[in-house]
Amino acid sequence: QALMVSTASRVGTGNIAGISTAICLGGSGAVFWMWLTAILGSASAFIESTLAQIYKHKAKDGSSYGGPAYYIQAALKKRWIGVLFAVVLILTYMGGFNLVASFNIADSFRVYSFFNPEWTPLIVGAILAVVFALAVFGGSKKISQITEVLVPVMGIFYLAVSLFIILKHYQLVPVMFTSIFNNAFDVQAIFGGFAGSCVMHGIKRGLFSNEAGMGSTPHAHAVAKVQYPAQQGLMGIVSVFIDTFVVLNMTALVIFVTGALDGTTTGIALTQKAFSTGLGAFGIKFVAICLLFFAFSTIVGWYFFGEQNVKYLFGTRGVTPYRVVVMCFIVMGSLLQVNLVWELADMFNGLMAFPNLIALIGLAKVVSKALDEFEQANLADNK
């Protein structure tokens, strides 16, 4: 369940809308930099997930909780850094990231005539906020149960359909990989300024997608019950791999092999165009439905991370007001513009990563010791 909550927060708008935005703005080479970000991010994901286990706390009901705010305070003896992280994370997931998720869900339904086009975003946002409220008032265990079912089912369904489209255009796959590597290191593009755009968009969308080093997913990994902390650290690596090298890659491959990239269409509209090219009119509906489930599970996972930090700062009395404010931001996000929501998300991403990365560097020896204990135990078991 901890792995699924962690993966749910990663697999969402970044894998469907974020990748298409990166490709449109940074070219095919942006995909390479998203891969590189995930590879480097796997290390930080391992460290922060292990630390979450080492410094987790026990609740009265026997469950566990924790995260960067807790291990920053316990290990570095710097409560002010823990408070800073908690405040920024709450603002990030309550505001910035929820705005992105709800905007992209609403945007994917704009093509339908169920409602007046002008009212569609508001209606979708309101419905999403109500469903969110029904889910979160069931508690953290309810959150785990929801994501445990949604993530695997929708993930497998999305991957199967994506693979079907890719196999239909298998002859273009080698050309696509050639384009990715050529554009990532194109010397002429470097002097023309394009490579800078390619690298930056790849890294920004990559970080938004895999969230490695951001300090968000350790809240989920702290809940798990394992014998050795490093075991859960390995689950952090698995979650990054699923997000980038499986789900995100499938979206990128479909966009490339269908020839949907035209330089004008961006965001969720580009992904829908790619799937409609491969599946016909059903492709648009398919992406909208998948994004609805993916993004909703992401919102629920993000809420859980924010709730842990609200409790860290204010105790349980701050949870209900936090839920209400999150609902308001979900509705607000559906009404915003694409450039604004991504810029806000990038800004909050950077603010949240800074205090967490300070802690990861300072506690590297603690994680190294935990890894050694786990490896020695494995060697003893094998003997």
WOUR-V610974 format. One record per pair of residues at least 4 apart in sequence whose C-alpha atoms are under 8 Angstrom apart, sorted by the first residue. I is the first residue (numbers start at 1). GAP is how many residues later the second one is. Records with the same first field share a line. If there is no record, write none. Layout:
I: GAP + GAP
This chain:
1: 4 + 143 + 144 + 146 + 147 + 223
2: 4 + 142 + 218 + 219 + 220 + 221 + 222
3: 4 + 217 + 218 + 232 + 233 + 236
4: 4 + 140 + 143 + 144 + 147 + 148
5: 4 + 138 + 139 + 142 + 143 + 215 + 296
6: 4 + 211 + 212 + 214 + 215 + 230 + 233 + 295
7: 4 + 144 + 232 + 233 + 235 + 236
8: 4 + 139 + 143 + 286 + 289 + 290 + 293
9: 208 + 288 + 289 + 290 + 291 + 292 + 293
10: 4 + 198 + 199 + 200 + 201 + 229 + 230 + 233 + 288
11: 4 + 198 + 199 + 232 + 236 + 283 + 284 + 287
12: 4 + 89 + 197 + 279 + 282 + 283 + 285 + 286
13: 4 + 5 + 87 + 88 + 91 + 196 + 278 + 281 + 282
14: 4 + 5 + 191 + 192 + 194 + 195 + 234
15: 4 + 194 + 228 + 229 + 232 + 233 + 236
16: 4 + 232 + 235 + 252 + 255 + 275
17: 4 + 87 + 250 + 251 + 254
18: 4 + 187 + 190 + 191 + 249 + 250
19: 4 + 12 + 186 + 187 + 229 + 232 + 233 + 248
20: 4 + 231 + 232 + 235 + 246 + 247 + 248 + 250 + 251
21: 4 + 245 + 246 + 247
22: 4 + 5 + 8 + 9 + 176 + 179 + 180 + 183
23: 4 + 5 + 6 + 7 + 8 + 179
24: 4 + 237 + 239 + 240 + 241 + 242
25: 172 + 173 + 176
26: 4 + 168 + 169 + 171 + 172 + 173 + 174 + 175 + 176
27: 156 + 171
28: 4 + 151 + 152 + 155 + 156 + 170
29: 4 + 150 + 151 + 152 + 153 + 154 + 155 + 156 + 169 + 170 + 173
30: 4 + 150 + 154 + 168 + 169 + 170 + 171 + 172 + 173
31: 4 + 149 + 171 + 221
32: 4 + 148 + 149 + 152 + 170
33: 4 + 151 + 165 + 166 + 169 + 170 + 173
34: 4 + 168 + 169 + 171 + 172 + 173 + 210
35: 4 + 171 + 209 + 210
36: 4
37: 4 + 166 + 169 + 170
38: 4 + 168 + 169 + 172 + 174 + 202 + 203 + 206
39: 4
40: 4
41: 4 + 169 + 171 + 172 + 199
42: 4 + 170 + 194 + 195 + 198 + 199
43: 4 + 194
44: 4 + 168 + 169 + 316
45: 4 + 167 + 168 + 188 + 191 + 192 + 195
46: 4 + 184 + 186 + 187 + 188 + 189 + 190 + 191
47: 4 + 186 + 313 + 317 + 320
48: 4 + 20 + 165 + 167 + 170 + 185 + 312
49: 4 + 168 + 169 + 172 + 173 + 181 + 183 + 184 + 186 + 187
50: 4 + 179 + 180 + 181 + 182 + 183 + 317 + 320
51: 4 + 16 + 20 + 167 + 178 + 316
52: 4 + 14 + 15 + 16 + 19 + 166 + 167 + 169 + 170
53: 13 + 168 + 169 + 170 + 171 + 176 + 179
54: 175
55: 11 + 12 + 15 + 16 + 19
56: 8 + 9 + 10 + 11 + 14 + 15 + 166 + 167
57: 7 + 8 + 9
58: 4 + 5 + 6 + 7
59: 4 + 5 + 6
63: 160
64: 158 + 159 + 160
65: 154 + 157 + 158 + 243
66: 4 + 5 + 152 + 153 + 156 + 157 + 242
67: 4 + 148 + 149 + 151 + 152 + 155 + 241
68: 4 + 14 + 17 + 147 + 150 + 151 + 288 + 291
69: 4 + 10 + 12 + 13 + 14 + 16 + 17 + 240 + 243
70: 4 + 12 + 242
71: 4 + 5
72: 4 + 5 + 6 + 7 + 9 + 10 + 284 + 287
73: 4 + 5 + 6 + 7 + 8 + 9
74: 4
75: 288
76: 283 + 286
78: 4
79: 4
80: 4
81: 4 + 274
82: 4 + 273
83: 4 + 230
84: 4 + 271
85: 4 + 267 + 270 + 271
86: 4 + 223 + 224 + 226 + 227
87: 4 + 222
88: 4 + 260 + 263 + 264
89: 4 + 127 + 217 + 220 + 263
90: 4 + 5 + 216 + 217 + 219 + 220
91: 4 + 5 + 257
92: 4 + 5 + 253 + 256 + 257 + 260
93: 4 + 5 + 209 + 210 + 212 + 213
94: 4 + 208 + 209 + 212 + 228 + 231 + 232 + 235
95: 4 + 231 + 234
96: 4 + 245 + 248 + 249 + 252
97: 4 + 248
98: 4 + 201 + 228 + 231 + 232 + 235
99: 4 + 230 + 231 + 233 + 234 + 235 + 237 + 242
100: 4 + 233 + 241 + 242 + 245
101: 4 + 194 + 195 + 197 + 198 + 229 + 232
102: 4 + 23 + 26 + 193 + 228 + 229 + 231 + 232
103: 4 + 18 + 230 + 231 + 232 + 233 + 234 + 235 + 238
104: 4 + 164 + 187 + 230
105: 4 + 19 + 183 + 186 + 187 + 190 + 229
106: 4 + 14 + 15 + 16 + 18 + 19 + 228
107: 14 + 161 + 227
108: 160 + 161 + 164 + 179 + 180 + 183
109: 11 + 12 + 179
110: 7 + 10 + 11
111: 6
112: 5
113: 4
114: 6
115: 4 + 5
116: 4
117: 4
119: 4
120: 4
121: 4 + 213 + 214
122: 4 + 209 + 212 + 213
123: 4
124: 4 + 210
125: 4 + 205 + 206 + 207 + 208 + 209
126: 4 + 204 + 205
127: 4
128: 4 + 168 + 202 + 203
129: 4 + 198 + 199 + 201 + 202
130: 4 + 197
131: 4
132: 4 + 164 + 168 + 195
133: 4 + 190 + 194
134: 4
135: 4 + 7 + 8 + 165
136: 4 + 6 + 7 + 164 + 187
138: 4 + 5
139: 4
140: 4 + 164
141: 4
142: 4
143: 4 + 157 + 158 + 161
144: 4
145: 4
146: 4 + 151
147: 4 + 150 + 154
148: 4
149: 4
150: 4 + 143 + 144 + 147
151: 4 + 143 + 146
152: 4
153: 4
154: 4 + 136 + 139 + 140
155: 4 + 92
156: 4
157: 4
158: 4 + 132
159: 4 + 88 + 91
160: 4
161: 4
162: 4 + 88 + 89 + 92
163: 4 + 87
164: 4
165: 4 + 89 + 110 + 113 + 114
166: 4 + 7 + 87 + 88 + 91
169: 4 + 88 + 89
170: 87
172: 4 + 85
173: 4 + 80 + 84
174: 4
175: 4
176: 4 + 77 + 80 + 81
177: 4
178: 4
179: 4
180: 4
181: 4
182: 4
183: 6 + 12
184: 11 + 14 + 15
185: 5 + 10
186: 4 + 9
187: 4
188: 4
189: 4 + 5 + 6
190: 4 + 5 + 6
191: 4
193: 4
194: 4
195: 4
196: 4
197: 4
198: 4
199: 4
200: 4
201: 4
202: 4
203: 4
204: 4 + 142
205: 4
206: 4 + 5 + 38
207: 4 + 5 + 142
208: 137 + 138 + 141
209: 34 + 35
210: 30 + 33 + 34
211: 4 + 5 + 6
212: 5 + 28
213: 140 + 143 + 144
214: 135 + 138 + 139 + 142 + 143
215: 4 + 137 + 138 + 141
216: 86 + 89
217: 4 + 19 + 88
218: 4
219: 4 + 85 + 86 + 89
220: 4 + 85
221: 11 + 15
224: 8
226: 5 + 6
227: 4
228: 4 + 142 + 145 + 146
229: 4 + 141
230: 4 + 137 + 140 + 141 + 144
231: 4 + 143
232: 4
233: 4
234: 4
235: 4
236: 4
237: 4
238: 4
239: 4
240: 4 + 5
241: 4 + 5
242: 4 + 5
243: 4 + 5
244: 4 + 5
245: 4
246: 4
247: 4
248: 4
249: 4
250: 4
251: 4 + 20
252: 4
253: 4
254: 4 + 20 + 21
255: 4 + 5 + 6 + 15 + 16 + 19 + 20
256: 4 + 5
258: 16 + 17 + 19 + 20
259: 15
260: 10 + 13 + 14 + 17
261: 4 + 9
265: 4 + 5
266: 4
267: 4 + 71
268: 4
269: 4
270: 4
271: 4 + 16
272: 4 + 11 + 12 + 15 + 16
273: 4 + 10 + 11
274: 4 + 9
275: 4 + 5 + 8 + 9 + 11 + 12
276: 4 + 5 + 6 + 7 + 8
277: 6
278: 5
279: 4
281: 4
282: 4
283: 4
284: 4
285: 4
286: 4
287: 4
288: 4
289: 4
290: 4
291: 4 + 5
292: 4
293: 4
294: 4
295: 4
296: 4
297: 4
298: 4
299: 4
300: 4
301: 4
302: 4
303: 4 + 23
304: 4
305: 4
306: 4
307: 4 + 12 + 15
308: 4
309: 4
310: 4 + 5 + 6 + 8 + 9 + 12
311: 4 + 5 + 6 + 7 + 8
314: 4
315: 4
318: 4
319: 4
320: 4
321: 4
322: 4
323: 4
324: 4
325: 4
326: 4
327: 4
328: 4
329: 4
330: 4
331: 4
332: 4
333: 8
336: 4 + 5
337: 4
338: 4
339: 4
340: 4
341: 4
342: 4
343: 4
344: 4
345: 4
346: 4
347: 4
348: 4
349: 4
350: 4
351: 4
352: 4
353: 4
354: 4
355: 4
356: 4
357: 4
358: 4
359: 4
360: 4
363: 4
364: 4
365: 4
366: 4
367: 4
368: 4
369: 4
370: 4
371: 4
372: 4
373: 4
374: 4
375: 4
376: 4
377: 4
378: 4
379: 4
